[in-house]
């Protein structure tokens, strides 16, 4: 945490979000899918990112509805326990999102340096 007098470097902040009529996919959905992929469980993934299981399901179902395809294959609990894995389309959209996001951030950093380097290089008018 910075103190009130600490100077924080000026920097850009961009967020990639995919929309139809409403928000369909963004950093939160991507993080949730990554955690589901890691944990093989919606419940464990939601817990790890501080989200309720029902909220995680709501987010996944809304994204699936808006994107027009399933993101997860899930099986309910029982003797073997439940679990969830990403569908091939879930894997594809997650990878495409992260790849696009990476390029967007690189482009943003480049353009920020191009247009705003004068601020940090003491070229301010006195």
Buried (B, 14 or more C-beta within 10 A) or exposed (E): EEEEEEEEEEEEEEEBEBEEEEBBBBEBBBBBBBBBBEBBBBBBBBBBEEBEBEEBBEBBEBBBEBBEEBBBEBEEEEEEEEBBBBBEBBBEBBEEBBEEBEEEBEEBEEEBEEEEEEEEEEEEEE
